[in-house]
Amino acid sequence: MKIKARFSKLILYLVGSVMLVLGIALVLRFWADAVLVFRAVIGMVLALAGLLILYSLGRK
């Protein structure tokens, strides 16, 4: 049973490592697009926060 558990941990470690490297590589490859998405998300969050603040002021 220990051998099977160690083998499954090894497989999960290898799959996780490969996914991490691929994820970092894709972010670096499409860095300009990633920055654009980050800016868009930040803009939407700020707009929503402003809307909620104005809504809460209007309710009082």
VOPASE-818523 format. One record per residue: residue number from 1; residue in one letter; z, y, x of N, C-alpha, C, CB in turn. Coordinates in nm, 3 decimals. Each point is the difference from the previous one (the first is absolute). Glycine has a CB too. Example, Ala and Ser with C-alpha at 12.3 -4.5 7.8 and 13.67 -1.06 7.14 Angstrom:
<sites>
<site num="1" residu="a" n_up="0.780" n_north="-0.569" n_east="1.319" ca_up="0.000" ca_north="0.119" ca_east="-0.089" c_up="0.000" c_north="0.120" c_east="0.090" cb_up="0.125" cb_north="-0.117" cb_east="-0.189"/>
<site num="2" residu="s" n_up="-0.197" n_north="0.222" n_east="0.154" ca_up="0.006" ca_north="0.119" ca_east="0.082" c_up="0.073" c_north="0.109" c_east="-0.077" cb_up="-0.215" cb_north="-0.063" cb_east="0.118"/>
</sites>
This chain:
<sites>
<site num="1" residu="m" n_up="0.000" n_north="-0.119" n_east="0.082" ca_up="0.000" ca_north="0.119" ca_east="-0.082" c_up="0.000" c_north="0.125" c_east="0.086" cb_up="0.120" cb_north="-0.125" cb_east="-0.179"/>
<site num="2" residu="k" n_up="-0.050" n_north="0.122" n_east="0.292" ca_up="0.005" ca_north="0.116" ca_east="0.087" c_up="-0.137" c_north="0.031" c_east="0.059" cb_up="0.238" cb_north="-0.053" cb_east="0.052"/>
<site num="3" residu="i" n_up="-0.312" n_north="-0.050" n_east="-0.022" ca_up="-0.133" ca_north="0.020" ca_east="0.059" c_up="-0.092" c_north="0.068" c_east="-0.100" cb_up="0.030" cb_north="-0.203" cb_east="0.145"/>
<site num="4" residu="k" n_up="-0.022" n_north="0.163" n_east="-0.272" ca_up="-0.084" ca_north="0.059" ca_east="-0.104" c_up="0.039" c_north="0.147" c_east="-0.021" cb_up="-0.026" cb_north="-0.226" cb_east="-0.111"/>
<site num="5" residu="a" n_up="0.154" n_north="0.257" n_east="0.113" ca_up="0.046" ca_north="0.137" ca_east="-0.018" c_up="-0.044" c_north="0.087" c_east="0.118" cb_up="0.198" cb_north="-0.082" cb_east="-0.133"/>
<site num="6" residu="r" n_up="-0.187" n_north="0.029" n_east="0.253" ca_up="-0.041" ca_north="0.076" ca_east="0.118" c_up="-0.151" c_north="0.023" c_east="-0.001" cb_up="0.193" cb_north="-0.096" cb_east="0.131"/>
<site num="7" residu="f" n_up="-0.268" n_north="-0.005" n_east="-0.175" ca_up="-0.145" ca_north="0.012" ca_east="-0.006" c_up="-0.041" c_north="0.106" c_east="-0.102" cb_up="-0.024" cb_north="-0.240" cb_east="0.069"/>
<site num="8" residu="s" n_up="0.089" n_north="0.240" n_east="-0.185" ca_up="-0.034" ca_north="0.099" ca_east="-0.102" c_up="0.037" c_north="0.141" c_east="0.046" cb_up="0.034" cb_north="-0.174" cb_east="-0.178"/>
<site num="9" residu="k" n_up="0.078" n_north="0.188" n_east="0.250" ca_up="0.036" ca_north="0.131" ca_east="0.055" c_up="-0.102" c_north="0.046" c_east="0.103" cb_up="0.242" cb_north="-0.050" cb_east="-0.040"/>
<site num="10" residu="l" n_up="-0.290" n_north="-0.042" n_east="0.121" ca_up="-0.101" ca_north="0.032" ca_east="0.101" c_up="-0.129" c_north="0.047" c_east="-0.067" cb_up="0.101" cb_north="-0.168" cb_east="0.158"/>
<site num="11" residu="i" n_up="-0.143" n_north="0.098" n_east="-0.262" ca_up="-0.122" ca_north="0.038" ca_east="-0.073" c_up="0.018" c_north="0.137" c_east="-0.063" cb_up="-0.052" cb_north="-0.242" cb_east="-0.045"/>
<site num="12" residu="l" n_up="0.166" n_north="0.265" n_east="-0.019" ca_up="0.025" ca_north="0.131" ca_east="-0.062" c_up="0.004" c_north="0.111" c_east="0.105" cb_up="0.127" cb_north="-0.113" cb_east="-0.184"/>
<site num="13" residu="y" n_up="-0.069" n_north="0.085" n_east="0.301" ca_up="0.004" ca_north="0.097" ca_east="0.108" c_up="-0.141" c_north="0.033" c_east="0.047" cb_up="0.226" cb_north="-0.086" cb_east="0.070"/>
<site num="14" residu="l" n_up="-0.310" n_north="-0.014" n_east="-0.053" ca_up="-0.136" ca_north="0.022" ca_east="0.045" c_up="-0.081" c_north="0.077" c_east="-0.105" cb_up="0.013" cb_north="-0.211" cb_east="0.136"/>
<site num="15" residu="v" n_up="-0.001" n_north="0.173" n_east="-0.262" ca_up="-0.073" ca_north="0.070" ca_east="-0.107" c_up="0.048" c_north="0.144" c_east="-0.010" cb_up="-0.029" cb_north="-0.217" cb_east="-0.125"/>
<site num="16" residu="g" n_up="0.160" n_north="0.240" n_east="0.131" ca_up="0.054" ca_north="0.135" ca_east="-0.005" c_up="-0.046" c_north="0.084" c_east="0.117" cb_up="0.196" cb_north="-0.089" cb_east="-0.119"/>
<site num="17" residu="s" n_up="-0.200" n_north="0.032" n_east="0.238" ca_up="-0.045" ca_north="0.073" ca_east="0.118" c_up="-0.147" c_north="0.039" c_east="-0.012" cb_up="0.169" cb_north="-0.122" cb_east="0.138"/>
<site num="18" residu="v" n_up="-0.251" n_north="0.029" n_east="-0.185" ca_up="-0.142" ca_north="0.028" ca_east="-0.017" c_up="-0.022" c_north="0.109" c_east="-0.104" cb_up="-0.055" cb_north="-0.237" cb_east="0.064"/>
<site num="19" residu="m" n_up="0.128" n_north="0.229" n_east="-0.175" ca_up="-0.014" ca_north="0.102" ca_east="-0.104" c_up="0.045" c_north="0.137" c_east="0.050" cb_up="0.035" cb_north="-0.176" cb_east="-0.175"/>
<site num="20" residu="l" n_up="0.072" n_north="0.180" n_east="0.254" ca_up="0.048" ca_north="0.126" ca_east="0.056" c_up="-0.104" c_north="0.061" c_east="0.093" cb_up="0.234" cb_north="-0.083" cb_east="-0.018"/>
<site num="21" residu="v" n_up="-0.291" n_north="0.003" n_east="0.105" ca_up="-0.102" ca_north="0.050" ca_east="0.093" c_up="-0.124" c_north="0.047" c_east="-0.075" cb_up="0.086" cb_north="-0.155" cb_east="0.177"/>
<site num="22" residu="l" n_up="-0.129" n_north="0.078" n_east="-0.276" ca_up="-0.117" ca_north="0.042" ca_east="-0.079" c_up="0.028" c_north="0.128" c_east="-0.077" cb_up="-0.068" cb_north="-0.239" cb_east="-0.020"/>
<site num="23" residu="g" n_up="0.187" n_north="0.252" n_east="-0.037" ca_up="0.035" ca_north="0.121" ca_east="-0.073" c_up="0.000" c_north="0.123" c_east="0.090" cb_up="0.136" cb_north="-0.139" cb_east="-0.155"/>
<site num="24" residu="i" n_up="-0.077" n_north="0.127" n_east="0.273" ca_up="0.002" ca_north="0.112" ca_east="0.094" c_up="-0.141" c_north="0.033" c_east="0.045" cb_up="0.230" cb_north="-0.065" cb_east="0.077"/>
<site num="25" residu="a" n_up="-0.310" n_north="-0.037" n_east="-0.050" ca_up="-0.138" ca_north="0.023" ca_east="0.044" c_up="-0.081" c_north="0.071" c_east="-0.108" cb_up="0.014" cb_north="-0.203" cb_east="0.145"/>
<site num="26" residu="l" n_up="0.005" n_north="0.164" n_east="-0.270" ca_up="-0.075" ca_north="0.065" ca_east="-0.108" c_up="0.045" c_north="0.144" c_east="-0.021" cb_up="-0.028" cb_north="-0.223" cb_east="-0.108"/>
<site num="27" residu="v" n_up="0.157" n_north="0.249" n_east="0.119" ca_up="0.048" ca_north="0.138" ca_east="-0.013" c_up="-0.058" c_north="0.085" c_east="0.112" cb_up="0.213" cb_north="-0.080" cb_east="-0.111"/>
<site num="28" residu="l" n_up="-0.213" n_north="0.028" n_east="0.232" ca_up="-0.056" ca_north="0.077" ca_east="0.112" c_up="-0.150" c_north="0.017" c_east="-0.014" cb_up="0.182" cb_north="-0.085" cb_east="0.147"/>
<site num="29" residu="r" n_up="-0.250" n_north="-0.015" n_east="-0.199" ca_up="-0.146" ca_north="0.007" ca_east="-0.016" c_up="-0.038" c_north="0.105" c_east="-0.104" cb_up="-0.018" cb_north="-0.241" cb_east="0.063"/>
<site num="30" residu="f" n_up="0.092" n_north="0.246" n_east="-0.170" ca_up="-0.029" ca_north="0.093" ca_east="-0.108" c_up="0.106" c_north="0.109" c_east="-0.007" cb_up="-0.115" cb_north="-0.182" cb_east="-0.127"/>
<site num="31" residu="w" n_up="0.153" n_north="0.237" n_east="0.243" ca_up="0.108" ca_north="0.097" ca_east="0.008" c_up="-0.031" c_north="0.126" c_east="-0.082" cb_up="0.056" cb_north="-0.088" cb_east="0.227"/>
<site num="32" residu="a" n_up="-0.178" n_north="0.138" n_east="-0.220" ca_up="-0.034" ca_north="0.122" ca_east="-0.074" c_up="0.016" c_north="-0.023" c_east="-0.150" cb_up="-0.160" cb_north="0.068" cb_east="0.182"/>
<site num="33" residu="d" n_up="0.117" n_north="-0.184" n_east="-0.230" ca_up="0.017" ca_north="-0.032" ca_east="-0.142" c_up="0.147" c_north="-0.020" c_east="-0.036" cb_up="-0.226" cb_north="-0.106" cb_east="0.001"/>
<site num="34" residu="a" n_up="0.302" n_north="0.046" n_east="0.091" ca_up="0.143" ca_north="-0.020" ca_east="-0.026" c_up="0.072" c_north="0.133" c_east="-0.010" cb_up="-0.009" cb_north="-0.219" cb_east="0.121"/>
<site num="35" residu="v" n_up="-0.025" n_north="0.313" n_east="-0.034" ca_up="0.061" ca_north="0.133" ca_east="-0.006" c_up="-0.037" c_north="0.068" c_east="-0.131" cb_up="-0.007" cb_north="0.019" cb_east="0.251"/>
<site num="36" residu="l" n_up="-0.116" n_north="-0.034" n_east="-0.294" ca_up="-0.043" ca_north="0.058" ca_east="-0.127" c_up="0.080" c_north="-0.057" c_east="-0.117" cb_up="-0.230" cb_north="0.032" cb_east="0.095"/>
<site num="37" residu="v" n_up="0.252" n_north="-0.162" n_east="-0.095" ca_up="0.078" ca_north="-0.062" ca_east="-0.106" c_up="0.144" c_north="0.048" c_east="0.006" cb_up="-0.150" cb_north="-0.201" cb_east="0.006"/>
<site num="38" residu="f" n_up="0.209" n_north="0.210" n_east="0.114" ca_up="0.137" ca_north="0.048" ca_east="0.014" c_up="0.013" c_north="0.142" c_east="-0.054" cb_up="0.032" cb_north="-0.148" cb_east="0.201"/>
<site num="39" residu="r" n_up="-0.127" n_north="0.234" n_east="-0.167" ca_up="0.003" ca_north="0.138" ca_east="-0.049" c_up="-0.014" c_north="0.004" c_east="-0.151" cb_up="-0.097" cb_north="0.079" cb_east="0.217"/>
<site num="40" residu="a" n_up="0.010" n_north="-0.161" n_east="-0.271" ca_up="-0.019" ca_north="-0.003" ca_east="-0.145" c_up="0.127" c_north="-0.046" c_east="-0.071" cb_up="-0.245" cb_north="-0.046" cb_east="0.033"/>
<site num="41" residu="v" n_up="0.310" n_north="-0.056" n_east="0.020" ca_up="0.124" ca_north="-0.050" ca_east="-0.060" c_up="0.109" c_north="0.106" c_east="0.008" cb_up="-0.063" cb_north="-0.236" cb_east="0.061"/>
<site num="42" residu="i" n_up="0.075" n_north="0.302" n_east="0.054" ca_up="0.100" ca_north="0.106" ca_east="0.015" c_up="-0.029" c_north="0.113" c_east="-0.098" cb_up="0.031" cb_north="-0.059" cb_east="0.242"/>
<site num="43" residu="g" n_up="-0.157" n_north="0.095" n_east="-0.259" ca_up="-0.036" ca_north="0.104" ca_east="-0.095" c_up="0.034" c_north="-0.038" c_east="-0.143" cb_up="-0.181" cb_north="0.068" cb_east="0.153"/>
<site num="44" residu="m" n_up="0.153" n_north="-0.192" n_east="-0.191" ca_up="0.033" ca_north="-0.044" ca_east="-0.135" c_up="0.151" c_north="-0.002" c_east="-0.023" cb_up="-0.210" cb_north="-0.137" cb_east="-0.004"/>
<site num="45" residu="v" n_up="0.286" n_north="0.093" n_east="0.103" ca_up="0.146" ca_north="-0.004" ca_east="-0.013" c_up="0.055" c_north="0.142" c_east="-0.013" cb_up="0.009" cb_north="-0.215" cb_east="0.134"/>
<site num="46" residu="l" n_up="-0.060" n_north="0.308" n_east="-0.053" ca_up="0.046" ca_north="0.138" ca_east="-0.009" c_up="-0.035" c_north="0.062" c_east="-0.135" cb_up="-0.025" cb_north="0.022" cb_east="0.249"/>
<site num="47" residu="a" n_up="-0.095" n_north="-0.049" n_east="-0.298" ca_up="-0.041" ca_north="0.053" ca_east="-0.130" c_up="0.088" c_north="-0.057" c_east="-0.111" cb_up="-0.236" cb_north="0.025" cb_east="0.083"/>
<site num="48" residu="l" n_up="0.266" n_north="-0.153" n_east="-0.078" ca_up="0.085" ca_north="-0.062" ca_east="-0.099" c_up="0.143" c_north="0.055" c_east="0.008" cb_up="-0.141" cb_north="-0.207" cb_east="0.009"/>
<site num="49" residu="a" n_up="0.190" n_north="0.228" n_east="0.112" ca_up="0.134" ca_north="0.057" ca_east="0.016" c_up="0.005" c_north="0.141" c_east="-0.058" cb_up="0.035" cb_north="-0.140" cb_east="0.207"/>
<site num="50" residu="g" n_up="-0.138" n_north="0.220" n_east="-0.180" ca_up="-0.006" ca_north="0.134" ca_east="-0.057" c_up="-0.005" c_north="-0.003" c_east="-0.151" cb_up="-0.114" cb_north="0.078" cb_east="0.204"/>
<site num="51" residu="l" n_up="0.037" n_north="-0.169" n_east="-0.259" ca_up="-0.009" ca_north="-0.014" ca_east="-0.145" c_up="0.134" c_north="-0.039" c_east="-0.060" cb_up="-0.240" cb_north="-0.064" cb_east="0.023"/>
<site num="52" residu="l" n_up="0.310" n_north="-0.028" n_east="0.039" ca_up="0.131" ca_north="-0.041" ca_east="-0.050" c_up="0.102" c_north="0.113" c_east="0.010" cb_up="-0.051" cb_north="-0.234" cb_east="0.068"/>
<site num="53" residu="i" n_up="0.046" n_north="0.313" n_east="0.038" ca_up="0.091" ca_north="0.114" ca_east="0.013" c_up="-0.028" c_north="0.102" c_east="-0.109" cb_up="0.014" cb_north="-0.036" cb_east="0.248"/>
<site num="54" residu="l" n_up="-0.140" n_north="0.068" n_east="-0.271" ca_up="-0.034" ca_north="0.095" ca_east="-0.105" c_up="0.037" c_north="-0.054" c_east="-0.138" cb_up="-0.186" cb_north="0.087" cb_east="0.143"/>
<site num="55" residu="y" n_up="0.168" n_north="-0.215" n_east="-0.164" ca_up="0.037" ca_north="-0.061" ca_east="-0.128" c_up="0.151" c_north="0.008" c_east="-0.022" cb_up="-0.197" cb_north="-0.155" cb_east="0.017"/>
<site num="56" residu="s" n_up="0.274" n_north="0.127" n_east="0.089" ca_up="0.145" ca_north="0.004" ca_east="-0.014" c_up="0.048" c_north="0.143" c_east="-0.023" cb_up="0.021" cb_north="-0.203" cb_east="0.148"/>
<site num="57" residu="l" n_up="-0.087" n_north="0.302" n_east="-0.090" ca_up="0.037" ca_north="0.140" ca_east="-0.025" c_up="-0.033" c_north="0.040" c_east="-0.143" cb_up="-0.039" cb_north="0.054" cb_east="0.242"/>
<site num="58" residu="g" n_up="-0.068" n_north="-0.105" n_east="-0.295" ca_up="-0.041" ca_north="0.032" ca_east="-0.136" c_up="0.089" c_north="-0.062" c_east="-0.105" cb_up="-0.229" cb_north="0.019" cb_east="0.082"/>
<site num="59" residu="r" n_up="0.294" n_north="-0.129" n_east="-0.052" ca_up="0.085" ca_north="-0.069" ca_east="-0.097" c_up="0.135" c_north="0.068" c_east="-0.017" cb_up="-0.114" cb_north="-0.211" cb_east="0.058"/>
<site num="60" residu="k" n_up="0.157" n_north="0.290" n_east="0.040" ca_up="0.135" ca_north="0.058" ca_east="-0.005" c_up="0.007" c_north="0.121" c_east="-0.086" cb_up="0.039" cb_north="-0.085" cb_east="0.222"/>
</sites>
